[in-house]
Amino acid sequence: MGSALTLGAIKAGVFAADQVLAYDPVPAAVKSLGTGITSADSLDEVIRKSNAILLCVKPGDVETVLSRISANNDSPDNLLVISIAAGVTITTMERASQNKARIIRAMPNTPALVGEGAAAFSPGTNATTSDAAFAEKLLGSIGIVYQVKEALLDTVTGVSGSGPAYVYTFIEALADGAVAEGLPRDQALALATQTVLGAAKMVASSNEHPAILRDRVTSPGGTTIAGLVALEEGAFRATTIKAVRTATARARELGA
């Protein structure tokens, strides 16, 4: 995710490659970013030499990383931190950094890797309007982005952060259904994938409610309504809603 955001922002002109200083405990991860990006020898070096840090670590590592800020930075005026860790609250991050950094909490998703990300962010206590504009430009370089209240970021995690996994599962199931009816696996998967991609583009480009688009392909007594009845019998909609709400609850647990 860090690679996707960094490379996407460079491509969009948010900053140049030679303005990026990257650190990862696995050196190969930094090398994979390509030429022009400088590799740091340590996290402390990144903190000392940067005016903005994109923090891409697991939730359990956030406080440990931010605790290094107090030893390497004197004032929040000198450093902005944008964290993409699920569930870790702004209050927790500000406390871990001893309020010596301006914090923005963000939630992107993995389709950022192909320039089709969906993200949201919330500024912390010390973050400025310029910080928010920078975060919007950074996250928006690889898809769509919204500024939301922090209380809603866990919901964003449940719908767009975790959502790609739900869609992958649906694509797999759609293809399996076709395989069960005799279609070759490669063709079934290609058709299922393109169907989901095309339907998503229809929703995005038409500005119409998905229900209206669904009704246009649902003829009385036809094949589509028969399939929709099967989905309703399997509680497809209710299960999907429950998935979003359960993932949202889990995100809240991670930040507790």
C-alpha angles and dihedrals in degrees: 000000000000090000092049093051094044096047092042091052092048090051090049092050096245087134138341126259092245089060092062123094111186133191131185129159085233106063092200089066090062093044089054089065089073136229125334096039116108121226117224122216094220146005089251090059091053091051094048096047102038134081092192129030127196103209111206107171137120116280092250092058099049098089092046092053095044092049087070090063095072090058094048107033132053105196141019086235088074102051141043119193121196110192124194095185112131117244099359106129128224090240091055092049094046090050093047091052091044087237090291093126137050107243132211119179115209139178117201125164137228098261083075082085089072096036094260101103129149116209145165134190142188126205121231130229097280098035116117132217087256089055090052091049090051092049090049092050092046096048093038091057090077102037138313126337138187133191108227140170111276091242088067097051092086088055089050087053090053096049110030103011093054096019097092089065090055090051093048088053091050092049090050092049092046090053092045090055090055092047089052087057093051106268115139112258097242093050093044092052094045092050093046092049094048091046092056092043092049094046091050091051090050091055093044096048102037099053087216128128113265090237091062092050090047092052090053091063096039109091120189109269092359136130097268096056089048090055092045090053088055090051091050091049087055092050090242096162095042091047092050092050089049091051091056093046093046093050089048090053091049091052089054090051091053090056096045 
